Structures are given as structure tokens and as C-alpha cells.
Amino acid sequence: MDRNYIGFCGLNCETCEARIATITNDDALRCEVARKWSELNHAEITPEMINCSGCRIEGAKTPFCDAFCAIRKCGLEKGVETCAQCSAVNSCSTLAVITKNSPEALSNLMCLKENDAKSQ
């Protein structure tokens, strides 16, 4: 796991289909991701919106991640690398929106937290 590709919330951007579609310039995958995300979010998401380099990586972001993601906004405001560096990581209701449906995201954050503690 490359910590640079772990989003503020713990999701692994390296495995995100939006990032994969972006770095491989795969328009068919962009269409598929837009369709899936539209259904999941009950909102119109177009293939043109599926461009993202990664949550914490310089470059393109999806409109949601760039402007609306409360977790990313909070992390940027607090100046933390990820939510693993926040004292509220285990009790944050904002973060729980992701971690309750993605145990992998929470596991990634706990791994980062543990590695940070070991390196101090």
C-alpha cells in the first residue's frame, strides 16, 4: 500500500476505478463508473466527471471530491495527511459515512496510524 494514494478517508485511490480510468484514459471505464456512481448516489454523474488523479495527489479530482467531500475538506482544514492523524478518527461521524461501508478504509487508516506511531 502506497500511503500517498490513501485518501483522507482511508480509501485506496490506487484501486479506484475513476483513477484507473483517468490514468489509462479509458473512456469505456469512465462510462461504466459514471453509470454505477449515478445509481449509487441518485444523481447524474457524467463520464466527463470521471477524472481523478487521487484524493491527495496533485492533478484532476472528480467534482465531488474537489468541492463537496466533507472528509477531504476537513482534512485539508486540519492540515493532516489523512484522518489517521486526527484524534477523532475512531469517533468521527463524518468519516463513518465511508468507514461503516468500507472496513478496508478504516483498516488502511489504522495501519497508517500504527506505522506513524512506530516511526516516532
Secondary structure, DSSP 8 states (H G I E B T S, - for coil): --GGGB-TTS-BGGG-HHHHHHHHT-HHHHHHHHHHHHHHHTS---GGG---S-TTSSS---HIIIII-HHHHHHHHHT-SSGGGSTTTTT-HHHHHHHTT-HHHHHHHHHHHHHHHHT-
